[in-house]
């Protein structure tokens, strides 16, 4: 398993964080998602080679937010 962190801009409340968890959790290959409203970031566990960072960013941006993978 790999873990990646994504910075998120535009969250207004814990409800936004829960929405992102639901959207990213539906991406094939994602095993676990944890979003922190306070830290403005998501930590995503996924199988190597099963999903790209771009697919995760696209899922976050479907909620109308901006996201980018944090430097690892």
Secondary structure as UniProt FT lines:
FT   STRAND          2..9
FT   HELIX           14..25
FT   TURN            28..29
FT   STRAND          30..36
FT   TURN            37..40
FT   STRAND          41..46
FT   TURN            48..50
FT   HELIX           53..61
FT   TURN            62..64
FT   STRAND          66..69
//
